[in-house]
Amino acid sequence: MSSEVRYGRVPKYSIKATWGLFNPVEKRNIAIYIAGIMLYKFGLEAFNGSIVALATNRYDNDAKINNTPSVTFGRLGLLTGLNQAFQCVGSILIAPLIKRFPTKGVLSVAILVFGLLTAILLIADAATGGKIKPDGWDKTHKKDDWSYYGSYNTDGIIPIYCVTGIAYGMVELIRRVIPRDIVGGDVQKLRRLDALVHIFYEVAGTGGAFCTALALIPRFGNNMSFLITPIFFTAAAATWWFISHLNFKKPQKAVLEGQPMYIKAVLGGFYLFGESIWVGAKIIFTSRKFIWLVPGYSFALYGHRYLENSIAPAIARRYLGDSAWSQIMVGGSNFGELLGALFVFLFTNFIKTPIPWLRLDACLLLIVWYLATWWVPTGNVNYAWIVAATFMPISFGWAAGDVSLAAYIQALLQRKEDESNNVSPLGAVMAFLYCTYIVIYAVLGTYLGRYIDDVGNARKNTAANVPLAGYPKDYIDIHPAIKNIAGVQFTVLAIIMLAATFIPKGSFALNPKSLYGETLQADESEEDLVEKAPREKNVSSSEEVEKVEKEI
């Protein structure tokens, strides 16, 4: 242990020296992990963006053909909400699995299964008469003519998207856990690594979102535009397989060891599911040190995902008239995330805790208020770029807080890994926080989606209502709904998140140097390190300090 760390003098690594922080094995694993995560994110943006646009178009088309009230955003909320709920199952499975098997193996298998599941919808569409969008289709057909889609029931998307959520949840949670396995519990390394990974992750995400909106959907149609997803996911799985075992040690005793295989599989699954929830909840709700993570992490993540998965599609389809343009907005959001991760990378020596970033995130959520009074003409893609630009600072704040907070959680829980034989405490806490966000999204996403539809159906621009000057017939006005689901809701989130940042001890400062006096640089608090130091060499602390000062 270095003398600087021993006396609470945490070394500050320059940007130039960042890569030198990691040993050769860590560098190799980091490079492989980043390559895989970029392949995964690019394919993921193509899949999620295409599915959201596809569902939006199909439900609008069903309402038009059947002359029924629109249920588009209620169904979209149900679709994404159930997908999130199934992610909960996947995320819970990770806690025991990473205790039983090497992390890289679990990650590779999960992403491979995810890729196979995404192909089901492509097969279903082709089997029911669907085809790739013909060349020149937009020039010879009406804007909302989607007759090249398959004829399957639109609600059939829901169960398929739900099943993909299991693999999605596994991958999303494990990518928040694996950095600790690669570099250990050093918070400086974790901050740098999390930020570095997030930067490349969002480079791929930004490229994937823009590519989906501007190239894949216009060329292939959103029923086939995610055909690249299985290919990219398979490549990611193959890439991640080359990560080392990361000092994996299998526990000595397995749950329900000695029981028949069938009973072990069934009962063991229930037991580990319950233990994951219990361990995560116990760690969080029994300590002031952890309880603030629920609003700080789960609520913040909900706000970010609701912005991209619900607000962006509603603005793209109802304000601008083209559901594919929601991916332009998501691309702007991803670019903001990239900048947020980059700032954490650059200023990790100056901003040592997640608190300032979380407060910034809360304040930037209020930007969405302009959407409630924003009237723009339909069919103009330039306004999609304006929304993308305004989403950038919102996602900047979230990404900065997420990266910093993830590193803080990983370093803080490094010391608790031996407290449970069956479940990783880090995995359990991250699973609990992730599942909390999922439950919130599953409930609110569905009901708020129905609310958008109710407002839109009541304010459709027809002869029965007062026509909106300058807007086409059948234009659906959802401005009052946007005021509540964006402005009011995000204001409530901002207040809760801001209040939570004052819970940890030492957090009242504008830029706290530490929380609870812990540097988390070497898995021990400053007080413990200083107290231990003189005893290690049996010399007086003054002599040791004098020696350290001479060395410096």
Secondary structure, 3 states (H helix, E strand, C coil): CCHHHHCCCCCCCCCCCCHHHCCHHHHHHHHHHHHHHHHHHHHHHHHHHHHHHHHHHHHHHHHHHHCCCCCHHHHHHHHHHHHHHHHHHHHHHHHHHHHHCCHHHHHHHHHHHHHHHHHHHHHHHHHCCCCCCCCCHHHHCCCCCCCCCCCCCHHHHHHHHHHHHHHHHHHHHHHHHHHHHHHCCCHHHHHHHHHHHHHHHHHHHHHHHHHHHHHHHHHHCCCCCCCCHHHHHHHHHHHHCCCCCCCCCCCCCCCCCCCCHHHHHHHHHHHHHHHHHHHHHHHHHCCHHHHCHHHHHHHHHHHHHHHHHHHHHHHHHHHHCCHHHHHHHHHHHHHHHHHHHHHHHHHCCCCCCCHHHHHHHHHHHHHHHHHHHCCCCCCCCHHHHHHHHHHHHHHHHHHHHHHHHHHHHHHHHHHHCCCCCCCCHHHHHHHHHHHHHHHHHHHHHHHHHHHHHHHHHHCECCCCCCCCCCCCCCCECCHHHHHHHHHHHHHHHHHHHHHHCCCCCCCCCCCCCCECCECCCCCCCHHHHHHHHHHHHCCCHHHHHHHHHHHC
